[in-house]
């Protein structure tokens, strides 16, 4: 049995306690309190926060892997926002995988089914490569993914006529 540090075991316990609500009342990010907003607005605003984090990282000339990861996550949150707004879907419908967000975008005529398939394939082929394989993310890839995420986010919030719920910092 490995001789792991006590601090590691204690940190795991604190993390478990935090996710189980045992460390006091939760302190949510601005605009993300689930008691104040429906799940659709929460998903939109999560996308805003992810895009803002991308902006901050890009200002520091790098972090391409993180920008790519967060751009894909922002795309999914944005598509989920629309699906929750435009259908009877619940947030639980999106817990089992990434494909559903891309599929629903096409099924709900937000984007063409072809574009939805292309975005899903982009995710399948490249997110894992940038994150897990021994390839290294490049500036051009991070820039392209960030641009795609921002354009989709802006299009969807305006298409849904809920741009007033967006909290992106520009």
NUDRENTOR-332386 format. One record per residue: residue number from 1; x, y, z of N, C-alpha, C, O, CB in turn; residue in one letter; chain. Coordinates in steps of 0.02 Angstrom, whole numbers, padded with zeros to 5 digits. Each point is the difference from the previous one (the first is absolute). Glycine has a CB too. Example, Ala and Ser with C-alpha at 12.3 -4.5 7.8 and 13.67 -1.06 7.14 Angstrom:
> 1 | 00660 | -00284 | 00390 | -00045 | 00059 | 00000 | 00045 | 00060 | 00000 | 00052 | -00001 | 00033 | -00147 | -00058 | 00029 | A | A
> 2 | 00077 | 00112 | -00098 | 00042 | 00059 | 00003 | -00039 | 00055 | 00037 | 00025 | 00055 | 00008 | 00034 | -00087 | -00116 | S | A
//
This chain:
> 1 | 00042 | -00059 | 00000 | -00042 | 00059 | 00000 | 00045 | 00062 | 00000 | 00048 | 00004 | 00039 | -00141 | -00066 | 00023 | X | A
> 2 | 00077 | 00111 | -00105 | 00043 | 00060 | -00003 | -00005 | 00041 | 00064 | -00050 | 00000 | 00035 | 00035 | 00002 | -00159 | X | A
> 3 | 00069 | 00032 | 00137 | 00003 | 00044 | 00058 | -00016 | 00071 | -00023 | 00044 | 00041 | -00009 | 00042 | -00115 | 00067 | X | A
> 4 | -00152 | 00088 | -00067 | -00020 | 00065 | -00025 | -00002 | 00050 | 00057 | -00011 | -00018 | 00058 | -00057 | -00036 | -00149 | X | A
> 5 | 00080 | 00117 | 00076 | 00001 | 00051 | 00052 | -00069 | 00009 | 00032 | -00051 | -00003 | -00034 | 00145 | 00061 | -00026 | X | A
> 6 | -00094 | -00046 | 00124 | -00063 | 00013 | 00036 | -00036 | 00061 | -00030 | -00062 | 00001 | -00003 | 00111 | -00049 | 00108 | X | A
> 7 | -00011 | 00097 | -00127 | -00030 | 00060 | -00030 | -00041 | -00017 | -00061 | -00052 | 00031 | -00012 | 00148 | 00037 | 00055 | X | A
> 8 | -00074 | -00117 | -00083 | -00038 | -00021 | -00059 | -00066 | -00031 | 00021 | -00052 | 00016 | -00029 | 00159 | -00034 | -00034 | X | A
> 9 | -00105 | -00027 | 00111 | -00062 | -00032 | 00024 | -00048 | 00052 | 00029 | -00060 | -00004 | -00012 | 00125 | -00102 | 00036 | X | A
> 10 | -00038 | 00154 | 00012 | -00042 | 00053 | 00029 | -00029 | 00044 | -00054 | -00058 | 00022 | 00005 | 00128 | -00024 | 00099 | X | A
> 11 | -00031 | 00017 | -00156 | -00025 | 00041 | -00055 | -00057 | -00036 | -00037 | -00049 | 00032 | -00020 | 00162 | 00021 | 00008 | X | A
> 12 | -00107 | -00118 | 00002 | -00054 | -00039 | -00031 | -00063 | 00005 | 00043 | -00055 | 00010 | -00026 | 00138 | -00090 | -00028 | X | A
> 13 | -00076 | 00073 | 00119 | -00057 | 00004 | 00046 | -00033 | 00069 | -00003 | -00061 | 00005 | 00000 | 00116 | -00090 | 00074 | X | A
> 14 | -00013 | 00138 | -00076 | -00028 | 00068 | -00005 | -00039 | 00010 | -00065 | -00053 | 00030 | -00001 | 00148 | 00013 | 00072 | X | A
> 15 | -00067 | -00069 | -00126 | -00034 | 00007 | -00064 | -00066 | -00038 | 00001 | -00051 | 00025 | -00024 | 00162 | -00014 | -00035 | X | A
> 16 | -00111 | -00071 | 00087 | -00063 | -00038 | 00006 | -00050 | 00039 | 00042 | -00059 | 00004 | -00018 | 00122 | -00113 | 00007 | X | A
> 17 | -00040 | 00136 | 00067 | -00044 | 00039 | 00043 | -00028 | 00062 | -00036 | -00058 | 00017 | 00008 | 00123 | -00057 | 00092 | X | A
> 18 | -00022 | 00072 | -00139 | -00022 | 00060 | -00037 | -00056 | -00018 | -00049 | -00050 | 00036 | -00004 | 00164 | 00013 | 00015 | X | A
> 19 | -00106 | -00104 | -00047 | -00052 | -00020 | -00048 | -00062 | -00029 | 00033 | -00053 | -00003 | -00031 | 00143 | -00019 | -00051 | X | A
> 20 | -00084 | 00001 | 00145 | -00057 | -00026 | 00037 | -00033 | 00054 | 00043 | -00044 | -00015 | 00040 | 00098 | -00097 | -00040 | X | A
> 21 | -00032 | 00175 | -00008 | -00031 | 00055 | 00036 | 00016 | 00002 | 00074 | -00039 | 00027 | 00040 | -00050 | -00031 | -00122 | X | A
> 22 | 00145 | -00024 | 00102 | 00016 | -00004 | 00071 | 00049 | 00055 | 00023 | 00022 | -00001 | 00057 | -00041 | -00122 | -00066 | X | A
> 23 | 00034 | 00170 | -00035 | 00047 | 00054 | 00019 | -00035 | 00067 | 00005 | 00031 | 00052 | -00012 | 00061 | -00115 | -00044 | X | A
> 24 | -00155 | 00063 | 00073 | -00037 | 00062 | 00007 | -00043 | 00014 | -00061 | -00001 | -00038 | -00048 | 00091 | 00081 | 00122 | X | A
> 25 | -00124 | 00013 | -00070 | -00044 | 00020 | -00055 | 00042 | 00013 | -00063 | 00053 | 00031 | 00004 | -00136 | 00020 | 00077 | X | A
> 26 | 00060 | -00075 | -00138 | 00039 | 00010 | -00062 | 00005 | 00074 | -00019 | -00048 | 00037 | 00008 | 00013 | -00151 | -00046 | X | A
> 27 | 00093 | 00133 | 00014 | 00011 | 00068 | -00025 | 00009 | -00005 | -00075 | 00052 | -00021 | -00025 | 00002 | 00060 | 00135 | X | A
> 28 | -00106 | -00020 | -00147 | 00000 | -00006 | -00073 | 00032 | 00060 | -00033 | 00004 | 00054 | 00028 | -00107 | -00123 | -00020 | X | A
> 29 | 00127 | 00057 | -00069 | 00025 | 00055 | -00041 | -00057 | 00048 | -00014 | -00058 | -00020 | 00000 | 00147 | -00054 | -00052 | X | A
> 30 | -00072 | 00137 | 00040 | -00051 | 00050 | -00017 | -00041 | -00024 | -00059 | 00027 | -00021 | -00051 | 00047 | 00113 | 00094 | X | A
> 31 | -00140 | -00088 | -00036 | -00046 | -00017 | -00054 | -00013 | -00074 | -00009 | -00036 | -00020 | -00046 | 00075 | 00121 | -00008 | X | A
> 32 | -00009 | -00143 | 00097 | -00009 | -00073 | -00008 | -00034 | -00033 | 00059 | 00005 | -00061 | 00008 | 00096 | 00063 | -00077 | X | A
> 33 | -00137 | 00036 | 00109 | -00035 | -00030 | 00057 | -00061 | -00038 | -00026 | -00045 | 00029 | -00030 | 00084 | 00064 | 00107 | X | A
> 34 | -00041 | -00159 | -00066 | -00056 | -00039 | -00027 | -00067 | 00016 | 00033 | -00052 | -00018 | -00027 | 00134 | -00071 | 00003 | X | A
> 35 | -00081 | 00123 | 00081 | -00063 | 00021 | 00031 | -00029 | 00062 | -00034 | -00059 | 00014 | 00008 | 00099 | -00062 | 00100 | X | A
> 36 | 00001 | 00084 | -00145 | -00021 | 00062 | -00032 | -00014 | -00006 | -00075 | -00032 | 00043 | -00029 | 00098 | 00016 | 00114 | X | A
> 37 | -00042 | -00114 | -00116 | -00005 | -00006 | -00073 | -00019 | -00070 | -00020 | 00016 | -00049 | 00034 | 00069 | 00139 | -00047 | X | A
> 38 | -00120 | -00095 | -00044 | -00017 | -00065 | -00028 | 00062 | -00032 | -00030 | 00050 | 00034 | -00012 | -00168 | 00005 | -00011 | X | A
> 39 | 00114 | -00105 | 00011 | 00059 | -00036 | -00025 | 00021 | 00024 | -00069 | 00060 | -00005 | -00016 | -00096 | -00093 | 00083 | X | A
> 40 | -00010 | 00123 | -00108 | 00021 | 00025 | -00066 | 00046 | 00061 | 00007 | 00052 | 00003 | -00033 | -00159 | -00047 | -00017 | X | A
> 41 | 00088 | 00091 | 00092 | 00041 | 00060 | 00010 | 00067 | -00018 | 00033 | 00052 | 00029 | -00016 | -00157 | 00041 | 00026 | X | A
> 42 | 00103 | -00117 | 00036 | 00062 | -00023 | 00032 | 00048 | -00027 | -00053 | 00060 | 00015 | 00003 | -00123 | -00043 | 00103 | X | A
> 43 | 00038 | -00012 | -00154 | 00044 | -00028 | -00052 | 00028 | 00056 | -00043 | 00060 | -00001 | -00017 | -00127 | -00105 | 00017 | X | A
> 44 | 00026 | 00155 | -00019 | 00025 | 00057 | -00039 | 00055 | 00036 | 00038 | 00052 | 00016 | -00029 | -00165 | -00004 | -00026 | X | A
> 45 | 00102 | 00001 | 00118 | 00049 | 00037 | 00040 | 00062 | -00041 | 00015 | 00054 | 00028 | 00008 | -00148 | 00036 | 00041 | X | A
> 46 | 00087 | -00130 | -00045 | 00061 | -00041 | 00006 | 00042 | 00008 | -00063 | 00061 | 00004 | 00004 | -00122 | -00087 | 00070 | X | A
> 47 | 00028 | 00085 | -00130 | 00037 | 00011 | -00063 | 00034 | 00068 | 00002 | 00057 | 00007 | -00021 | -00139 | -00079 | -00042 | X | A
> 48 | 00048 | 00123 | 00088 | 00030 | 00067 | 00007 | 00063 | -00004 | 00042 | 00052 | 00028 | -00019 | -00165 | 00025 | 00008 | X | A
> 49 | 00109 | -00087 | 00067 | 00058 | -00005 | 00045 | 00058 | -00037 | -00034 | 00058 | 00020 | 00008 | -00135 | -00018 | 00091 | X | A
> 50 | 00061 | -00055 | -00136 | 00052 | -00037 | -00035 | 00034 | 00044 | -00053 | 00061 | -00001 | -00007 | -00124 | -00106 | 00027 | X | A
> 51 | 00023 | 00145 | -00056 | 00028 | 00045 | -00051 | 00042 | 00055 | 00031 | 00052 | 00018 | -00026 | -00149 | -00043 | -00049 | X | A
> 52 | 00074 | 00051 | 00132 | 00040 | 00051 | 00035 | 00066 | -00029 | 00024 | 00052 | 00033 | -00003 | -00158 | 00024 | 00039 | X | A
> 53 | 00105 | -00119 | -00012 | 00062 | -00033 | 00021 | 00047 | -00009 | -00060 | 00061 | 00010 | 00006 | -00122 | -00069 | 00086 | X | A
> 54 | 00033 | 00041 | -00149 | 00041 | -00004 | -00062 | 00033 | 00067 | -00015 | 00059 | 00003 | -00017 | -00134 | -00093 | -00028 | X | A
> 55 | 00036 | 00143 | 00050 | 00028 | 00067 | -00013 | 00058 | 00015 | 00046 | 00052 | 00025 | -00022 | -00165 | 00013 | -00016 | X | A
> 56 | 00105 | -00053 | 00102 | 00054 | 00013 | 00049 | 00062 | -00040 | -00017 | 00056 | 00026 | 00002 | -00141 | -00003 | 00085 | X | A
> 57 | 00077 | -00087 | -00103 | 00058 | -00042 | -00016 | 00034 | 00023 | -00064 | 00062 | -00001 | -00004 | -00117 | -00094 | 00061 | X | A
> 58 | 00016 | 00115 | -00106 | 00029 | 00022 | -00063 | 00041 | 00064 | 00009 | 00048 | 00011 | -00036 | -00144 | -00063 | -00026 | X | A
> 59 | 00077 | 00094 | 00110 | 00038 | 00061 | 00015 | 00070 | -00016 | 00026 | 00044 | 00042 | -00001 | -00151 | 00017 | 00026 | X | A
> 60 | 00116 | -00121 | -00003 | 00065 | -00020 | 00027 | 00039 | -00044 | -00049 | 00044 | -00038 | 00020 | -00093 | 00044 | 00095 | X | A
> 61 | 00033 | 00001 | -00179 | 00039 | -00031 | -00054 | 00011 | -00074 | 00008 | 00057 | -00024 | 00005 | -00003 | 00132 | -00018 | X | A
> 62 | -00107 | -00144 | 00015 | 00008 | -00072 | 00002 | -00059 | -00036 | 00029 | -00057 | 00022 | -00010 | 00176 | -00004 | 00021 | X | A
> 63 | -00106 | -00072 | 00024 | -00052 | -00041 | 00030 | -00048 | -00027 | -00054 | -00060 | -00004 | 00011 | 00069 | 00071 | 00095 | X | A
> 64 | 00020 | -00085 | -00162 | -00041 | -00020 | -00058 | -00043 | -00062 | 00016 | -00058 | -00003 | -00020 | 00145 | 00050 | -00055 | X | A
> 65 | -00059 | -00095 | 00110 | -00038 | -00060 | 00018 | -00061 | 00019 | 00042 | -00055 | -00025 | -00013 | 00160 | -00045 | 00009 | X | A
> 66 | -00095 | 00113 | 00052 | -00056 | 00022 | 00043 | -00051 | 00039 | -00039 | -00060 | -00009 | 00010 | 00137 | 00012 | 00088 | X | A
> 67 | -00055 | 00041 | -00142 | -00047 | 00039 | -00041 | -00042 | -00046 | -00044 | -00060 | 00009 | -00006 | 00140 | 00089 | 00006 | X | A
> 68 | -00048 | -00147 | -00031 | -00037 | -00047 | -00042 | -00051 | -00038 | 00041 | -00058 | -00006 | -00020 | 00158 | -00006 | -00056 | X | A
> 69 | -00080 | -00013 | 00134 | -00045 | -00038 | 00044 | -00060 | 00044 | 00020 | -00057 | -00022 | -00003 | 00155 | -00046 | 00046 | X | A
> 70 | -00084 | 00129 | -00021 | -00054 | 00044 | 00022 | -00044 | 00023 | -00058 | -00060 | 00011 | 00009 | 00133 | 00026 | 00085 | X | A
> 71 | -00044 | -00029 | -00153 | -00040 | 00019 | -00058 | -00050 | -00055 | -00017 | -00059 | 00014 | -00013 | 00154 | 00056 | -00031 | X | A
> 72 | -00073 | -00132 | 00044 | -00046 | -00055 | -00012 | -00055 | -00001 | 00054 | -00058 | -00010 | -00015 | 00150 | -00056 | -00040 | X | A
> 73 | -00073 | 00075 | 00118 | -00049 | 00001 | 00054 | -00049 | 00057 | -00008 | -00060 | -00008 | 00013 | 00145 | -00044 | 00063 | X | A
> 74 | -00061 | 00111 | -00097 | -00045 | 00057 | -00011 | -00049 | -00013 | -00057 | -00058 | 00019 | 00004 | 00148 | 00058 | 00039 | X | A
> 75 | -00066 | -00110 | -00095 | -00044 | -00018 | -00056 | -00056 | -00045 | 00026 | -00059 | 00010 | -00016 | 00154 | 00000 | -00066 | X | A
> 76 | -00077 | -00061 | 00120 | -00050 | -00046 | 00025 | -00049 | 00035 | 00047 | -00061 | -00011 | -00005 | 00144 | -00082 | -00006 | X | A
> 77 | -00058 | 00134 | 00057 | -00046 | 00036 | 00046 | -00048 | 00044 | -00040 | -00058 | 00006 | 00018 | 00146 | -00008 | 00073 | X | A
> 78 | -00062 | 00034 | -00143 | -00041 | 00044 | -00041 | -00055 | -00039 | -00036 | -00058 | 00021 | -00001 | 00156 | 00057 | -00014 | X | A
> 79 | -00080 | -00135 | -00014 | -00049 | -00042 | -00034 | -00051 | -00028 | 00050 | -00060 | -00005 | -00015 | 00145 | -00024 | -00072 | X | A
> 80 | -00062 | 00011 | 00146 | -00045 | -00024 | 00052 | -00048 | 00055 | 00021 | -00060 | -00012 | 00010 | 00148 | -00068 | 00031 | X | A
> 81 | -00063 | 00141 | -00034 | -00043 | 00057 | 00016 | -00058 | 00004 | -00049 | -00058 | 00006 | 00020 | 00157 | 00056 | 00028 | X | A
> 82 | -00082 | -00065 | -00112 | -00053 | 00006 | -00050 | -00049 | -00059 | 00005 | -00060 | 00011 | -00003 | 00138 | 00052 | -00072 | X | A
> 83 | -00053 | -00122 | 00082 | -00044 | -00059 | 00004 | -00046 | 00005 | 00060 | -00059 | -00018 | -00004 | 00147 | -00051 | -00052 | X | A
> 84 | -00063 | 00093 | 00112 | -00041 | 00008 | 00060 | -00053 | 00055 | -00010 | -00055 | -00005 | 00027 | 00151 | -00034 | 00044 | X | A
> 85 | -00078 | 00090 | -00109 | -00046 | 00055 | -00013 | -00054 | -00018 | -00050 | -00058 | 00020 | 00007 | 00151 | 00059 | 00018 | X | A
> 86 | -00074 | -00118 | -00076 | -00044 | -00011 | -00058 | -00036 | -00068 | 00001 | -00034 | -00016 | -00048 | 00109 | 00089 | -00015 | X | A
> 87 | -00067 | -00112 | 00116 | -00030 | -00066 | 00000 | -00020 | -00020 | 00071 | 00004 | 00040 | 00047 | 00064 | -00073 | -00148 | X | A
> 88 | -00089 | -00028 | 00108 | -00015 | -00027 | 00066 | 00058 | -00038 | 00030 | -00008 | -00037 | 00049 | -00111 | 00029 | -00083 | X | A
> 89 | 00178 | 00016 | 00005 | 00060 | -00034 | 00027 | 00013 | 00025 | 00070 | -00018 | 00056 | 00018 | 00066 | -00068 | -00133 | X | A
> 90 | -00017 | -00031 | 00155 | 00023 | 00020 | 00066 | 00076 | -00006 | 00001 | 00029 | -00033 | -00043 | -00138 | -00004 | 00099 | X | A
> 91 | 00140 | 00068 | -00007 | 00073 | -00002 | 00004 | 00024 | -00072 | 00007 | 00055 | -00017 | -00022 | -00054 | 00131 | 00074 | X | A
> 92 | -00041 | -00157 | -00022 | 00018 | -00070 | 00008 | 00008 | -00035 | -00067 | 00037 | -00050 | -00005 | -00096 | 00048 | 00114 | X | A
> 93 | 00026 | 00026 | -00161 | 00005 | -00030 | -00066 | 00071 | 00007 | -00029 | 00016 | -00035 | -00048 | -00137 | 00060 | 00030 | X | A
> 94 | 00161 | 00019 | 00046 | 00066 | 00014 | -00028 | 00058 | -00030 | 00041 | 00058 | 00014 | -00014 | -00106 | 00090 | -00034 | X | A
> 95 | 00032 | -00142 | 00098 | 00052 | -00026 | 00045 | 00039 | -00059 | -00028 | 00055 | -00013 | 00024 | -00126 | 00052 | 00068 | X | A
> 96 | 00046 | -00073 | -00140 | 00030 | -00063 | -00022 | 00050 | 00007 | -00057 | 00028 | -00051 | -00020 | -00130 | -00002 | 00056 | X | A
> 97 | 00113 | 00110 | -00062 | 00049 | 00005 | -00054 | -00003 | 00066 | -00035 | -00046 | 00040 | 00009 | 00040 | -00162 | -00023 | X | A
> 98 | 00055 | 00133 | -00028 | 00007 | 00063 | -00034 | -00042 | 00004 | -00064 | -00017 | 00054 | -00023 | 00131 | -00045 | 00070 | X | A
> 99 | -00130 | -00066 | -00075 | -00034 | -00001 | -00065 | -00069 | 00033 | 00003 | -00021 | 00032 | -00049 | 00082 | -00136 | 00022 | X | A
> 100 | -00096 | 00096 | 00082 | -00069 | 00024 | 00002 | -00006 | 00075 | -00013 | -00046 | 00021 | -00035 | 00022 | -00112 | 00117 | X | A
> 101 | 00069 | 00131 | -00056 | -00004 | 00072 | -00011 | 00005 | 00016 | -00074 | -00038 | 00041 | -00026 | 00089 | -00020 | 00140 | X | A
> 102 | -00003 | -00052 | -00148 | 00009 | 00012 | -00072 | -00061 | -00025 | -00039 | -00023 | 00033 | -00047 | 00148 | -00041 | 00060 | X | A
> 103 | -00149 | -00050 | 00005 | -00058 | -00029 | -00034 | -00062 | 00045 | 00008 | -00037 | 00012 | -00047 | 00084 | -00127 | 00064 | X | A
> 104 | -00057 | 00138 | 00044 | -00060 | 00041 | 00014 | 00002 | 00066 | -00037 | -00052 | 00025 | -00021 | 00043 | -00078 | 00133 | X | A
> 105 | 00068 | 00081 | -00121 | 00005 | 00062 | -00038 | -00028 | -00008 | -00070 | -00035 | 00044 | -00025 | 00136 | -00013 | 00090 | X | A
> 106 | -00086 | -00088 | -00097 | -00026 | -00014 | -00067 | -00074 | -00019 | 00002 | -00039 | 00023 | -00043 | 00153 | -00060 | 00009 | X | A
> 107 | -00133 | -00004 | 00081 | -00070 | -00023 | 00005 | -00048 | 00058 | 00012 | -00057 | -00001 | -00023 | 00098 | -00109 | 00065 | X | A
> 108 | -00018 | 00160 | -00005 | -00043 | 00057 | 00016 | 00007 | 00057 | -00050 | -00026 | 00055 | 00010 | 00036 | -00086 | 00110 | X | A
> 109 | 00025 | 00018 | -00175 | 00008 | 00048 | -00056 | 00035 | 00064 | 00021 | -00010 | 00053 | -00030 | -00094 | -00100 | -00020 | X | A
> 110 | 00145 | 00042 | 00101 | 00042 | 00057 | 00019 | 00058 | 00006 | -00050 | 00016 | 00054 | -00024 | -00047 | -00069 | 00147 | X | A
> 111 | 00060 | -00042 | -00137 | 00051 | -00007 | -00051 | -00021 | -00057 | -00046 | -00044 | -00039 | 00019 | 00137 | 00084 | 00058 | X | A
> 112 | -00064 | -00050 | -00134 | -00017 | -00056 | -00044 | 00026 | -00064 | 00031 | 00048 | 00000 | 00038 | -00045 | 00075 | -00141 | X | A
> 113 | -00036 | -00130 | 00086 | 00024 | -00064 | 00026 | 00070 | -00014 | -00025 | 00040 | -00031 | 00035 | -00158 | -00012 | -00032 | X | A
> 114 | 00134 | 00066 | -00064 | 00068 | -00009 | -00027 | 00051 | 00037 | 00043 | 00052 | -00028 | 00017 | -00100 | 00016 | -00132 | X | A
> 115 | 00033 | 00074 | 00134 | 00045 | 00038 | 00043 | 00006 | -00033 | 00068 | 00055 | -00004 | 00028 | -00085 | 00110 | -00089 | X | A
> 116 | -00025 | -00130 | 00087 | 00002 | -00036 | 00064 | 00045 | -00061 | -00004 | 00039 | -00013 | 00046 | -00154 | 00053 | -00021 | X | A
> 117 | 00110 | -00078 | -00079 | 00043 | -00059 | -00010 | 00073 | 00021 | -00005 | 00044 | -00033 | 00028 | -00138 | -00028 | -00085 | X | A
> 118 | 00107 | 00114 | 00020 | 00069 | 00023 | -00008 | 00030 | 00023 | 00067 | 00058 | -00015 | 00015 | -00085 | 00050 | -00133 | X | A
> 119 | -00013 | 00000 | 00158 | 00024 | 00022 | 00065 | 00011 | -00059 | 00047 | 00049 | -00001 | 00038 | -00109 | 00110 | -00053 | X | A
> 120 | 00016 | -00158 | 00012 | 00008 | -00060 | 00041 | 00063 | -00037 | -00021 | 00037 | -00024 | 00043 | -00162 | 00015 | -00028 | X | A
> 121 | 00138 | 00004 | -00079 | 00060 | -00034 | -00025 | 00063 | 00040 | 00019 | 00051 | -00029 | 00016 | -00118 | -00021 | -00111 | X | A
> 122 | 00062 | 00115 | 00092 | 00055 | 00043 | 00021 | 00018 | -00016 | 00073 | 00058 | -00006 | 00017 | -00094 | 00097 | -00098 | X | A
> 123 | -00015 | -00097 | 00122 | 00010 | -00017 | 00070 | 00034 | -00069 | 00006 | 00051 | -00008 | 00033 | -00152 | 00077 | 00000 | X | A
> 124 | 00071 | -00119 | -00066 | 00025 | -00068 | 00005 | 00073 | -00006 | -00023 | 00041 | -00033 | 00031 | -00157 | -00009 | -00048 | X | A
> 125 | 00131 | 00074 | -00039 | 00066 | -00007 | -00030 | 00054 | 00042 | 00033 | 00058 | -00019 | 00000 | -00116 | -00006 | -00106 | X | A
> 126 | 00039 | 00082 | 00134 | 00051 | 00048 | 00020 | 00004 | 00017 | 00074 | 00054 | 00014 | 00026 | -00068 | 00030 | -00136 | X | A
> 127 | -00041 | -00046 | 00145 | 00003 | 00016 | 00071 | 00043 | -00051 | 00036 | 00044 | 00018 | 00039 | -00159 | 00035 | -00044 | X | A
> 128 | 00104 | -00116 | -00008 | 00040 | -00052 | 00033 | 00073 | 00004 | -00022 | 00045 | -00011 | 00041 | -00147 | -00062 | -00035 | X | A
> 129 | 00113 | 00088 | -00069 | 00069 | 00004 | -00025 | 00038 | 00055 | 00036 | 00058 | -00008 | 00019 | -00095 | -00036 | -00131 | X | A
> 130 | 00004 | 00101 | 00120 | 00034 | 00057 | 00032 | 00008 | -00012 | 00075 | 00046 | 00028 | 00031 | -00094 | 00049 | -00118 | X | A
> 131 | 00005 | -00116 | 00115 | 00001 | -00008 | 00072 | 00038 | -00062 | 00024 | 00039 | 00004 | 00047 | -00148 | 00055 | -00045 | X | A
> 132 | 00097 | -00116 | -00035 | 00027 | -00062 | 00025 | 00061 | -00027 | -00037 | 00044 | -00031 | 00031 | -00158 | 00007 | 00004 | X | A
> 133 | 00119 | 00035 | -00099 | 00056 | -00028 | -00037 | 00063 | 00040 | 00011 | -00001 | 00053 | 00033 | -00079 | -00096 | -00119 | X | A
> 134 | 00134 | 00018 | 00059 | 00063 | 00035 | 00010 | 00011 | 00056 | -00051 | 00055 | 00026 | -00007 | -00009 | -00132 | 00055 | X | A
> 135 | -00100 | 00124 | -00083 | 00005 | 00058 | -00044 | -00005 | 00062 | 00044 | -00023 | -00003 | 00057 | -00028 | -00060 | -00156 | X | A
> 136 | 00073 | 00118 | 00073 | -00001 | 00063 | 00037 | -00045 | 00049 | -00037 | 00004 | 00008 | -00061 | 00113 | -00028 | 00106 | X | A
> 137 | -00161 | 00052 | -00008 | -00047 | 00048 | -00029 | 00038 | 00060 | -00027 | 00049 | 00023 | 00030 | -00139 | -00061 | 00048 | X | A
> 138 | 00068 | 00063 | -00135 | 00032 | 00057 | -00032 | -00043 | 00063 | 00006 | -00060 | -00004 | 00012 | 00116 | -00074 | -00092 | X | A
> 139 | -00023 | 00134 | 00073 | -00034 | 00065 | 00002 | -00059 | 00002 | -00048 | -00054 | 00022 | 00018 | 00161 | 00032 | 00015 | X | A
> 140 | -00096 | -00077 | -00095 | -00052 | 00003 | -00051 | -00061 | -00041 | 00020 | -00057 | 00021 | -00013 | 00146 | -00005 | -00074 | X | A
> 141 | -00078 | -00073 | 00118 | -00056 | -00041 | 00023 | -00039 | 00034 | 00055 | -00062 | 00001 | -00001 | 00126 | -00104 | -00031 | X | A
> 142 | -00028 | 00130 | 00081 | -00033 | 00035 | 00055 | -00038 | 00061 | -00025 | -00057 | 00012 | 00021 | 00146 | -00052 | 00057 | X | A
> 143 | -00059 | 00077 | -00123 | -00033 | 00059 | -00028 | -00063 | -00019 | -00038 | -00052 | 00032 | 00008 | 00163 | 00025 | -00016 | X | A
> 144 | -00106 | -00109 | -00032 | -00058 | -00022 | -00040 | -00057 | -00025 | 00044 | -00058 | 00015 | -00012 | 00135 | -00044 | -00082 | X | A
> 145 | -00060 | -00009 | 00145 | -00052 | -00026 | 00045 | -00033 | 00056 | 00041 | -00060 | 00000 | 00010 | 00122 | -00109 | -00004 | X | A
> 146 | -00021 | 00156 | 00017 | -00028 | 00056 | 00037 | -00046 | 00041 | -00044 | -00055 | 00019 | 00021 | 00158 | -00015 | 00052 | X | A
> 147 | -00082 | 00009 | -00134 | -00043 | 00038 | -00047 | -00065 | -00037 | -00013 | -00053 | 00031 | -00001 | 00156 | 00018 | -00052 | X | A
> 148 | -00099 | -00114 | 00042 | -00061 | -00040 | -00011 | -00046 | 00004 | 00060 | -00060 | 00010 | -00008 | 00125 | -00087 | -00067 | X | A
> 149 | -00037 | 00069 | 00135 | -00041 | 00002 | 00060 | -00034 | 00067 | 00010 | -00059 | 00002 | 00017 | 00135 | -00085 | 00034 | X | A
> 150 | -00040 | 00137 | -00063 | -00029 | 00067 | 00008 | -00054 | 00013 | -00053 | -00054 | 00025 | 00017 | 00164 | 00016 | 00030 | X | A
> 151 | -00096 | -00059 | -00109 | -00050 | 00010 | -00053 | -00064 | -00039 | 00013 | -00055 | 00025 | -00008 | 00148 | -00005 | -00073 | X | A
> 152 | -00085 | -00083 | 00102 | -00059 | -00041 | 00015 | -00038 | 00030 | 00059 | -00061 | 00006 | -00002 | 00119 | -00109 | -00042 | X | A
> 153 | -00022 | 00122 | 00096 | -00031 | 00028 | 00060 | -00040 | 00063 | -00017 | -00058 | 00007 | 00020 | 00152 | -00053 | 00050 | X | A
> 154 | -00064 | 00091 | -00108 | -00035 | 00062 | -00019 | -00061 | -00015 | -00044 | -00053 | 00029 | 00010 | 00162 | 00033 | -00004 | X | A
> 155 | -00101 | -00108 | -00053 | -00056 | -00019 | -00044 | -00058 | -00029 | 00041 | -00057 | 00019 | -00010 | 00138 | -00040 | -00084 | X | A
> 156 | -00065 | -00025 | 00138 | -00053 | -00035 | 00037 | -00037 | 00047 | 00048 | -00061 | -00002 | 00003 | 00128 | -00104 | -00012 | X | A
> 157 | -00030 | 00146 | 00046 | -00035 | 00044 | 00048 | -00045 | 00050 | -00037 | -00053 | 00018 | 00025 | 00149 | -00030 | 00056 | X | A
> 158 | -00074 | 00035 | -00140 | -00042 | 00046 | -00039 | -00058 | -00037 | -00033 | -00056 | 00025 | -00003 | 00156 | 00048 | -00017 | X | A
> 159 | -00087 | -00133 | -00005 | -00052 | -00041 | -00031 | -00055 | -00014 | 00051 | -00059 | 00000 | -00017 | 00144 | -00051 | -00061 | X | A
> 160 | -00065 | 00037 | 00140 | -00048 | -00015 | 00053 | -00032 | 00063 | 00029 | -00044 | -00004 | 00043 | 00110 | -00099 | -00017 | X | A
> 161 | -00043 | 00161 | -00048 | -00024 | 00064 | 00025 | 00008 | 00006 | 00076 | -00042 | 00028 | 00035 | -00040 | -00024 | -00130 | X | A
> 162 | 00139 | -00030 | 00118 | 00015 | 00005 | 00071 | 00070 | 00029 | 00012 | 00034 | -00019 | 00047 | -00110 | -00079 | -00026 | X | A
> 163 | 00096 | 00143 | -00066 | 00067 | 00028 | 00007 | 00008 | 00039 | 00066 | 00055 | 00008 | 00025 | -00049 | -00001 | -00149 | X | A
> 164 | -00062 | 00016 | 00152 | 00003 | 00036 | 00064 | 00022 | -00045 | 00057 | 00021 | 00025 | 00052 | -00111 | 00051 | -00093 | X | A
> 165 | 00086 | -00142 | 00032 | 00022 | -00046 | 00052 | 00075 | -00016 | -00004 | 00028 | -00029 | 00046 | -00142 | -00020 | -00046 | X | A
> 166 | 00145 | 00068 | -00055 | 00071 | -00013 | -00009 | 00040 | 00045 | 00047 | -00017 | 00059 | 00010 | -00002 | -00091 | -00132 | X | A
> 167 | 00073 | 00004 | 00150 | 00042 | 00039 | 00045 | 00073 | 00000 | -00022 | 00045 | 00006 | 00042 | -00124 | -00032 | 00050 | X | A
> 168 | 00090 | 00018 | -00156 | 00069 | 00000 | -00026 | 00030 | 00069 | 00010 | -00033 | 00052 | -00009 | 00005 | -00141 | -00076 | X | A
> 169 | 00091 | 00089 | 00103 | 00038 | 00062 | 00004 | 00039 | 00006 | -00065 | 00034 | -00048 | -00020 | -00024 | 00044 | 00149 | X | A
> 170 | -00013 | 00060 | -00160 | 00034 | 00007 | -00066 | 00058 | 00046 | 00006 | 00035 | 00012 | -00049 | -00141 | -00031 | -00011 | X | A
//
